[in-house]
Structures are given as structure tokens and as C-alpha cells.
Amino acid sequence: MAILFISHDLSVVRRLCERVMVMYLGHVAEIGGRNDIFDQPLHPYTKALISAAPIPDPRREAAKERVRIVGDMPSPIDPPSGCVFRTRCPQEAPPCRAREPVFEVVDGHGVACHFARAPRVLEPSA
Ligand code: SF4
């Protein structure tokens, strides 16, 4: 028997699912086994969803690093050029506008991001 469980709440997904697929605007952002996705997320959207899930320990919750995404989701009938997540991605760079990222296997899970192998190091915002 297989069950397809759809949710934005990754803390519930972590409890219920063996394999996890993260989608944005109808595109697969990342897919892999539960431990691969939660222990080593590679796509910025996956990182944002995981960081949004509350931790039931006030000290760990206060200390965790939050990946924030801003803005609204674009229209799926008029998606952005290049990467569909680029208008909200904190790591967006010129290649993201120019071309859609190729879906590839990195560290045992599939991911669609130009910088999955070498994430960009961002300066903290003032
Ligand atoms: S390809 Fe660029 S915009 Fe898309 S998720 Fe990766 S860094 Fe962000």
C-alpha cells in the first residue's frame, strides 16, 4: 500500500513519510529520502519550509536559523523566466534568471537548483 500525503507542514511530513518531494509552482524542487531531505536540504525552498516548522523546545526554537522567503507566489500561468523560485529565493543570482536549473542528483537526492552543489554564501542583511 502507498499513501500520498500533501502538506506545507514539514514537521508532520517528517513523522509520516519515508520519501519526500518538495514542489514549488508545479515544479519539483527537491526529492529524496526523509533523512536526506531533513538532515541535508539543498534547495532554498526546502530549507525555508524546514526552518518554518516550529521546534517544541523554546531554546532550540530561539536558536535556530530561519530561512525567510518574501513576496507572493507568481502566477503558474505566467511563471518567471529561468528558475520558477527566483523571485522569492534568498540566493537568486544572474544564472537563475537566464536558464531553468537542471534537475540532478546531488548527495543522494534529486534537486533543481544552480547552486545545489556549491550554495552561495550570502552576506547577512543589515
Ligand atoms: S536556481 Fe537560483 S533562484 Fe532557483 S532555487 Fe537555486 S539559487 Fe534559488
Backbone and ligand atoms as CSV (ligand in chain L), in Angstrom:
chain,resi,resn,atom,element,x,y,z
A,1,MET,N,N,0.839,-1.183,0.000
A,1,MET,CA,C,0.000,0.000,0.000
A,1,MET,C,C,0.885,1.247,0.000
A,2,ALA,N,N,0.515,2.249,-0.753
A,2,ALA,CA,C,1.225,3.524,-0.766
A,2,ALA,C,C,0.239,4.633,-0.433
A,3,ILE,N,N,0.707,5.618,0.283
A,3,ILE,CA,C,-0.123,6.774,0.629
A,3,ILE,C,C,0.589,8.031,0.157
A,4,LEU,N,N,-0.136,8.890,-0.555
A,4,LEU,CA,C,0.406,10.178,-0.968
A,4,LEU,C,C,-0.114,11.221,0.013
A,5,PHE,N,N,0.792,11.856,0.749
A,5,PHE,CA,C,0.417,12.828,1.774
A,5,PHE,C,C,0.927,14.195,1.343
A,6,ILE,N,N,0.031,15.179,1.249
A,6,ILE,CA,C,0.397,16.514,0.779
A,6,ILE,C,C,0.224,17.515,1.914
A,7,SER,N,N,1.268,18.294,2.206
A,7,SER,CA,C,1.188,19.253,3.305
A,7,SER,C,C,2.269,20.315,3.149
A,8,HIS,N,N,2.013,21.508,3.733
A,8,HIS,CA,C,3.055,22.527,3.866
A,8,HIS,C,C,3.786,22.385,5.190
A,9,ASP,N,N,3.268,21.563,6.075
A,9,ASP,CA,C,3.843,21.421,7.413
A,9,ASP,C,C,4.861,20.282,7.409
A,10,LEU,N,N,6.134,20.646,7.297
A,10,LEU,CA,C,7.150,19.609,7.158
A,10,LEU,C,C,7.409,18.835,8.450
A,11,SER,N,N,6.979,19.356,9.589
A,11,SER,CA,C,7.137,18.575,10.818
A,11,SER,C,C,6.211,17.353,10.773
A,12,VAL,N,N,5.040,17.503,10.167
A,12,VAL,CA,C,4.126,16.368,10.009
A,12,VAL,C,C,4.655,15.419,8.940
A,13,VAL,N,N,5.150,15.991,7.844
A,13,VAL,CA,C,5.717,15.170,6.772
A,13,VAL,C,C,6.858,14.314,7.319
A,14,ARG,N,N,7.671,14.895,8.154
A,14,ARG,CA,C,8.820,14.162,8.709
A,14,ARG,C,C,8.372,12.953,9.506
A,15,ARG,N,N,7.264,13.065,10.194
A,15,ARG,CA,C,6.766,11.951,11.003
A,15,ARG,C,C,6.135,10.856,10.153
A,16,LEU,N,N,5.493,11.249,9.045
A,16,LEU,CA,C,4.665,10.297,8.314
A,16,LEU,C,C,5.329,9.662,7.095
A,17,CYS,N,N,6.277,10.358,6.481
A,17,CYS,CA,C,6.692,9.958,5.132
A,17,CYS,C,C,8.111,9.391,5.086
A,18,GLU,N,N,8.283,8.384,4.222
A,18,GLU,CA,C,9.613,7.822,4.007
A,18,GLU,C,C,10.343,8.557,2.893
A,19,ARG,N,N,9.596,8.930,1.859
A,19,ARG,CA,C,10.190,9.724,0.769
A,19,ARG,C,C,9.454,11.051,0.681
A,20,VAL,N,N,10.205,12.090,0.372
A,20,VAL,CA,C,9.649,13.440,0.387
A,20,VAL,C,C,9.947,14.123,-0.945
A,21,MET,N,N,8.916,14.751,-1.517
A,21,MET,CA,C,9.096,15.560,-2.715
A,21,MET,C,C,8.600,16.969,-2.394
A,22,VAL,N,N,9.469,17.949,-2.602
A,22,VAL,CA,C,9.115,19.350,-2.368
A,22,VAL,C,C,8.836,19.990,-3.716
A,23,MET,N,N,7.653,20.603,-3.849
A,23,MET,CA,C,7.265,21.216,-5.118
A,23,MET,C,C,7.016,22.698,-4.927
A,24,TYR,N,N,7.322,23.458,-5.975
A,24,TYR,CA,C,7.030,24.894,-5.981
A,24,TYR,C,C,6.497,25.264,-7.349
A,25,LEU,N,N,5.339,25.863,-7.374
A,25,LEU,CA,C,4.704,26.319,-8.615
A,25,LEU,C,C,4.604,25.196,-9.659
A,26,GLY,N,N,4.310,24.000,-9.189
A,26,GLY,CA,C,4.132,22.870,-10.087
A,26,GLY,C,C,5.422,22.216,-10.539
A,27,HIS,N,N,6.554,22.669,-10.018
A,27,HIS,CA,C,7.857,22.098,-10.385
A,27,HIS,C,C,8.445,21.380,-9.178
A,28,VAL,N,N,9.124,20.263,-9.437
A,28,VAL,CA,C,9.808,19.553,-8.366
A,28,VAL,C,C,11.082,20.318,-8.018
A,29,ALA,N,N,11.175,20.745,-6.769
A,29,ALA,CA,C,12.379,21.447,-6.298
A,29,ALA,C,C,13.399,20.442,-5.769
A,30,GLU,N,N,12.896,19.454,-5.037
A,30,GLU,CA,C,13.823,18.500,-4.411
A,30,GLU,C,C,13.067,17.224,-4.081
A,31,ILE,N,N,13.751,16.096,-4.163
A,31,ILE,CA,C,13.119,14.818,-3.830
A,31,ILE,C,C,14.178,13.893,-3.230
A,32,GLY,N,N,13.765,13.110,-2.256
A,32,GLY,CA,C,14.712,12.173,-1.664
A,32,GLY,C,C,14.119,11.475,-0.461
A,33,GLY,N,N,14.936,10.660,0.169
A,33,GLY,CA,C,14.528,10.006,1.396
A,33,GLY,C,C,14.357,11.030,2.516
A,34,ARG,N,N,13.541,10.677,3.480
A,34,ARG,CA,C,13.242,11.608,4.580
A,34,ARG,C,C,14.516,12.139,5.242
A,35,ASN,N,N,15.443,11.247,5.577
A,35,ASN,CA,C,16.649,11.700,6.284
A,35,ASN,C,C,17.516,12.592,5.401
A,36,ASP,N,N,17.621,12.249,4.104
A,36,ASP,CA,C,18.396,13.103,3.199
A,36,ASP,C,C,17.811,14.510,3.153
A,37,ILE,N,N,16.498,14.584,3.011
A,37,ILE,CA,C,15.850,15.894,2.866
A,37,ILE,C,C,15.944,16.704,4.159
A,38,PHE,N,N,15.673,16.076,5.288
A,38,PHE,CA,C,15.628,16.853,6.538
A,38,PHE,C,C,17.016,17.093,7.135
A,39,ASP,N,N,17.940,16.180,6.921
A,39,ASP,CA,C,19.278,16.364,7.502
A,39,ASP,C,C,20.186,17.208,6.619
A,40,GLN,N,N,19.931,17.197,5.305
A,40,GLN,CA,C,20.809,17.942,4.406
A,40,GLN,C,C,20.001,18.536,3.244
A,41,PRO,N,N,19.077,19.438,3.540
A,41,PRO,CA,C,18.302,20.040,2.441
A,41,PRO,C,C,19.234,20.860,1.549
A,42,LEU,N,N,18.987,20.813,0.239
A,42,LEU,CA,C,19.854,21.525,-0.701
A,42,LEU,C,C,19.148,22.683,-1.394
A,43,HIS,N,N,17.847,22.573,-1.575
A,43,HIS,CA,C,17.120,23.634,-2.280
A,43,HIS,C,C,16.697,24.720,-1.284
A,44,PRO,N,N,16.845,26.006,-1.663
A,44,PRO,CA,C,16.462,27.082,-0.741
A,44,PRO,C,C,15.005,27.005,-0.276
A,45,TYR,N,N,14.096,26.542,-1.140
A,45,TYR,CA,C,12.697,26.444,-0.711
A,45,TYR,C,C,12.530,25.357,0.348
A,46,THR,N,N,13.217,24.238,0.164
A,46,THR,CA,C,13.173,23.180,1.182
A,46,THR,C,C,13.712,23.710,2.505
A,47,LYS,N,N,14.829,24.435,2.444
A,47,LYS,CA,C,15.408,24.997,3.676
A,47,LYS,C,C,14.433,25.946,4.355
A,48,ALA,N,N,13.723,26.744,3.571
A,48,ALA,CA,C,12.759,27.684,4.153
A,48,ALA,C,C,11.591,26.948,4.807
A,49,LEU,N,N,11.079,25.925,4.140
A,49,LEU,CA,C,9.961,25.165,4.718
A,49,LEU,C,C,10.381,24.477,6.010
A,50,ILE,N,N,11.561,23.876,6.006
A,50,ILE,CA,C,12.026,23.184,7.219
A,50,ILE,C,C,12.238,24.187,8.350
A,51,SER,N,N,12.805,25.337,8.029
A,51,SER,CA,C,13.070,26.305,9.094
A,51,SER,C,C,11.789,26.940,9.612
A,52,ALA,N,N,10.699,26.858,8.857
A,52,ALA,CA,C,9.425,27.427,9.308
A,52,ALA,C,C,8.699,26.509,10.280
A,53,ALA,N,N,9.076,25.242,10.308
A,53,ALA,CA,C,8.400,24.292,11.209
A,53,ALA,C,C,8.848,24.559,12.651
A,54,PRO,N,N,7.912,24.793,13.570
A,54,PRO,CA,C,8.302,25.090,14.953
A,54,PRO,C,C,8.935,23.889,15.641
A,55,ILE,N,N,9.914,24.162,16.504
A,55,ILE,CA,C,10.560,23.129,17.309
A,55,ILE,C,C,9.981,23.214,18.728
A,56,PRO,N,N,9.458,22.107,19.262
A,56,PRO,CA,C,8.806,22.172,20.583
A,56,PRO,C,C,9.805,22.234,21.746
A,57,ASP,N,N,10.829,23.028,21.589
A,57,ASP,CA,C,11.814,23.269,22.638
A,57,ASP,C,C,12.175,24.756,22.521
A,58,PRO,N,N,11.761,25.583,23.497
A,58,PRO,CA,C,11.931,27.032,23.345
A,58,PRO,C,C,13.371,27.459,23.086
A,59,ARG,N,N,14.346,26.792,23.695
A,59,ARG,CA,C,15.741,27.205,23.487
A,59,ARG,C,C,16.214,26.885,22.075
A,60,ARG,N,N,15.891,25.679,21.605
A,60,ARG,CA,C,16.280,25.318,20.229
A,60,ARG,C,C,15.516,26.159,19.213
A,61,GLU,N,N,14.246,26.438,19.513
A,61,GLU,CA,C,13.445,27.260,18.608
A,61,GLU,C,C,14.036,28.668,18.503
A,62,ALA,N,N,14.449,29.251,19.645
A,62,ALA,CA,C,15.018,30.601,19.631
A,62,ALA,C,C,16.373,30.632,18.929
A,63,ALA,N,N,17.107,29.515,18.988
A,63,ALA,CA,C,18.466,29.495,18.434
A,63,ALA,C,C,18.509,29.100,16.959
A,64,LYS,N,N,17.423,28.558,16.443
A,64,LYS,CA,C,17.505,28.042,15.073
A,64,LYS,C,C,17.635,29.175,14.062
A,65,GLU,N,N,18.297,28.841,12.956
A,65,GLU,CA,C,18.478,29.804,11.881
A,65,GLU,C,C,17.279,29.726,10.948
A,66,ARG,N,N,16.594,30.837,10.766
A,66,ARG,CA,C,15.392,30.857,9.952
A,66,ARG,C,C,15.723,31.313,8.530
A,67,VAL,N,N,15.295,30.536,7.549
A,67,VAL,CA,C,15.440,30.928,6.143
A,67,VAL,C,C,14.116,31.537,5.714
A,68,ARG,N,N,14.124,32.835,5.458
A,68,ARG,CA,C,12.871,33.524,5.150
A,68,ARG,C,C,12.736,33.761,3.653
A,69,ILE,N,N,11.537,33.559,3.157
A,69,ILE,CA,C,11.255,33.926,1.773
A,69,ILE,C,C,10.219,35.038,1.806
A,70,VAL,N,N,10.334,35.961,0.884
A,70,VAL,CA,C,9.446,37.122,0.877
A,70,VAL,C,C,8.649,37.135,-0.424
A,71,GLY,N,N,7.647,38.003,-0.439
A,71,GLY,CA,C,6.868,38.179,-1.659
A,71,GLY,C,C,5.791,37.129,-1.831
A,72,ASP,N,N,5.095,37.253,-2.938
A,72,ASP,CA,C,3.985,36.354,-3.242
A,72,ASP,C,C,4.384,35.354,-4.319
A,73,MET,N,N,3.670,34.247,-4.326
A,73,MET,CA,C,3.906,33.240,-5.352
A,73,MET,C,C,3.458,33.790,-6.712
A,74,PRO,N,N,4.297,33.675,-7.748
A,74,PRO,CA,C,3.866,34.149,-9.072
A,74,PRO,C,C,2.756,33.280,-9.649
A,75,SER,N,N,2.144,33.784,-10.708
A,75,SER,CA,C,1.077,33.030,-11.344
A,75,SER,C,C,1.648,31.815,-12.070
A,76,PRO,N,N,1.067,30.641,-11.874
A,76,PRO,CA,C,1.551,29.462,-12.605
A,76,PRO,C,C,1.300,29.556,-14.110
A,77,ILE,N,N,0.388,30.425,-14.542
A,77,ILE,CA,C,0.164,30.553,-15.994
A,77,ILE,C,C,1.097,31.599,-16.609
A,78,ASP,N,N,1.845,32.323,-15.768
A,78,ASP,CA,C,2.847,33.273,-16.263
A,78,ASP,C,C,4.077,33.185,-15.357
A,79,PRO,N,N,4.744,32.033,-15.361
A,79,PRO,CA,C,5.853,31.827,-14.418
A,79,PRO,C,C,7.066,32.682,-14.786
A,80,PRO,N,N,7.955,32.948,-13.813
A,80,PRO,CA,C,9.170,33.713,-14.105
A,80,PRO,C,C,10.063,32.949,-15.083
A,81,SER,N,N,10.930,33.693,-15.782
A,81,SER,CA,C,11.931,33.040,-16.629
A,81,SER,C,C,12.944,32.327,-15.738
A,82,GLY,N,N,13.657,31.385,-16.319
A,82,GLY,CA,C,14.686,30.680,-15.559
A,82,GLY,C,C,14.081,29.830,-14.459
A,83,CYS,N,N,14.617,29.951,-13.269
A,83,CYS,CA,C,14.118,29.183,-12.130
A,83,CYS,C,C,12.796,29.765,-11.646
A,84,VAL,N,N,11.785,28.931,-11.463
A,84,VAL,CA,C,10.466,29.434,-11.053
A,84,VAL,C,C,10.472,29.991,-9.631
A,85,PHE,N,N,11.493,29.660,-8.844
A,85,PHE,CA,C,11.550,30.140,-7.456
A,85,PHE,C,C,12.353,31.431,-7.334
A,86,ARG,N,N,12.918,31.925,-8.412
A,86,ARG,CA,C,13.910,33.006,-8.325
A,86,ARG,C,C,13.343,34.314,-7.780
A,87,THR,N,N,12.051,34.588,-7.970
A,87,THR,CA,C,11.506,35.866,-7.493
A,87,THR,C,C,11.389,35.904,-5.968
A,88,ARG,N,N,11.562,34.767,-5.318
A,88,ARG,CA,C,11.457,34.728,-3.858
A,88,ARG,C,C,12.678,34.102,-3.199
A,89,CYS,N,N,13.651,33.728,-3.999
A,89,CYS,CA,C,14.785,32.967,-3.468
A,89,CYS,C,C,15.831,33.891,-2.843
A,90,PRO,N,N,16.265,33.614,-1.614
A,90,PRO,CA,C,17.289,34.445,-0.991
A,90,PRO,C,C,18.671,34.267,-1.627
A,91,GLN,N,N,18.848,33.256,-2.481
A,91,GLN,CA,C,20.151,33.027,-3.107
A,91,GLN,C,C,20.143,33.347,-4.592
A,92,GLU,N,N,19.106,34.007,-5.070
A,92,GLU,CA,C,18.964,34.264,-6.500
A,92,GLU,C,C,20.183,35.015,-7.063
A,93,ALA,N,N,20.613,34.628,-8.261
A,93,ALA,CA,C,21.778,35.228,-8.919
A,93,ALA,C,C,21.517,35.229,-10.430
A,94,PRO,N,N,22.357,35.926,-11.229
A,94,PRO,CA,C,22.095,36.027,-12.672
A,94,PRO,C,C,21.802,34.700,-13.386
A,95,PRO,N,N,22.507,33.589,-13.100
A,95,PRO,CA,C,22.161,32.344,-13.828
A,95,PRO,C,C,20.718,31.888,-13.589
A,96,CYS,N,N,20.168,32.257,-12.448
A,96,CYS,CA,C,18.803,31.831,-12.117
A,96,CYS,C,C,17.789,32.499,-13.037
A,97,ARG,N,N,18.100,33.722,-13.499
A,97,ARG,CA,C,17.206,34.436,-14.413
A,97,ARG,C,C,17.365,33.918,-15.835
A,98,ALA,N,N,18.565,33.485,-16.161
A,98,ALA,CA,C,18.887,33.152,-17.552
A,98,ALA,C,C,18.359,31.783,-17.971
A,99,ARG,N,N,18.410,30.823,-17.080
A,99,ARG,CA,C,18.007,29.475,-17.508
A,99,ARG,C,C,17.445,28.663,-16.340
A,100,GLU,N,N,16.554,27.757,-16.716
A,100,GLU,CA,C,15.935,26.877,-15.720
A,100,GLU,C,C,16.980,25.891,-15.207
A,101,PRO,N,N,17.075,25.670,-13.895
A,101,PRO,CA,C,18.067,24.718,-13.395
A,101,PRO,C,C,17.753,23.299,-13.833
A,102,VAL,N,N,18.803,22.542,-14.126
A,102,VAL,CA,C,18.656,21.140,-14.497
A,102,VAL,C,C,18.434,20.328,-13.231
A,103,PHE,N,N,17.485,19.401,-13.306
A,103,PHE,CA,C,17.243,18.521,-12.171
A,103,PHE,C,C,18.354,17.475,-12.143
A,104,GLU,N,N,19.073,17.398,-11.036
A,104,GLU,CA,C,20.202,16.470,-10.958
A,104,GLU,C,C,20.255,15.814,-9.580
A,105,VAL,N,N,21.019,14.718,-9.518
A,105,VAL,CA,C,21.180,14.018,-8.245
A,105,VAL,C,C,22.450,14.539,-7.565
A,106,VAL,N,N,22.277,15.051,-6.351
A,106,VAL,CA,C,23.389,15.582,-5.559
A,106,VAL,C,C,23.282,14.956,-4.167
A,107,ASP,N,N,24.355,14.322,-3.729
A,107,ASP,CA,C,24.384,13.719,-2.390
A,107,ASP,C,C,23.178,12.817,-2.128
A,108,GLY,N,N,22.786,12.046,-3.132
A,108,GLY,CA,C,21.750,11.038,-2.929
A,108,GLY,C,C,20.325,11.511,-3.060
A,109,HIS,N,N,20.105,12.801,-3.310
A,109,HIS,CA,C,18.732,13.211,-3.585
A,109,HIS,C,C,18.677,14.158,-4.771
A,110,GLY,N,N,17.513,14.200,-5.408
A,110,GLY,CA,C,17.355,14.995,-6.612
A,110,GLY,C,C,17.018,16.436,-6.263
A,111,VAL,N,N,17.602,17.363,-6.996
A,111,VAL,CA,C,17.371,18.778,-6.696
A,111,VAL,C,C,17.487,19.595,-7.972
A,112,ALA,N,N,16.689,20.654,-8.072
A,112,ALA,CA,C,16.731,21.563,-9.210
A,112,ALA,C,C,17.150,22.945,-8.715
A,113,CYS,N,N,18.453,23.184,-8.673
A,113,CYS,CA,C,18.985,24.489,-8.252
A,113,CYS,C,C,20.396,24.633,-8.822
A,114,HIS,N,N,20.679,25.790,-9.416
A,114,HIS,CA,C,22.016,26.015,-9.979
A,114,HIS,C,C,23.113,25.904,-8.932
A,115,PHE,N,N,22.774,26.159,-7.671
A,115,PHE,CA,C,23.796,26.222,-6.632
A,115,PHE,C,C,23.679,25.081,-5.618
A,116,ALA,N,N,23.052,23.968,-6.034
A,116,ALA,CA,C,22.881,22.851,-5.103
A,116,ALA,C,C,24.220,22.256,-4.696
A,117,ARG,N,N,25.175,22.226,-5.628
A,117,ARG,CA,C,26.487,21.630,-5.313
A,117,ARG,C,C,27.371,22.594,-4.535
A,118,ALA,N,N,27.174,23.867,-4.728
A,118,ALA,CA,C,28.005,24.872,-4.054
A,118,ALA,C,C,27.119,26.061,-3.700
A,119,PRO,N,N,26.391,25.973,-2.571
A,119,PRO,CA,C,25.486,27.067,-2.194
A,119,PRO,C,C,26.226,28.397,-2.088
A,120,ARG,N,N,25.580,29.453,-2.529
A,120,ARG,CA,C,26.165,30.785,-2.425
A,120,ARG,C,C,26.208,31.213,-0.966
A,121,VAL,N,N,27.296,31.847,-0.579
A,121,VAL,CA,C,27.412,32.383,0.772
A,121,VAL,C,C,26.918,33.815,0.734
A,122,LEU,N,N,25.875,34.094,1.488
A,122,LEU,CA,C,25.258,35.421,1.443
A,122,LEU,C,C,25.717,36.257,2.627
A,123,GLU,N,N,25.896,37.542,2.364
A,123,GLU,CA,C,26.210,38.466,3.451
A,123,GLU,C,C,24.953,38.658,4.281
A,124,PRO,N,N,25.081,38.686,5.609
A,124,PRO,CA,C,23.894,38.947,6.431
A,124,PRO,C,C,23.342,40.336,6.109
A,125,SER,N,N,22.008,40.435,6.020
A,125,SER,CA,C,21.416,41.734,5.733
A,125,SER,C,C,21.492,42.626,6.969
A,126,ALA,N,N,21.653,43.930,6.723
A,126,ALA,CA,C,21.810,44.890,7.836
A,126,ALA,C,C,20.480,45.130,8.522
L,1,SF4,S1,S,18.343,28.183,-9.144
L,1,SF4,FE1,FE,18.719,30.175,-8.218
L,1,SF4,S2,S,16.711,31.050,-7.789
L,1,SF4,FE2,FE,16.446,28.863,-8.176
L,1,SF4,S3,S,16.479,27.923,-6.145
L,1,SF4,FE3,FE,18.575,27.856,-6.944
L,1,SF4,S4,S,19.578,29.732,-6.193
L,1,SF4,FE4,FE,17.354,29.978,-5.954
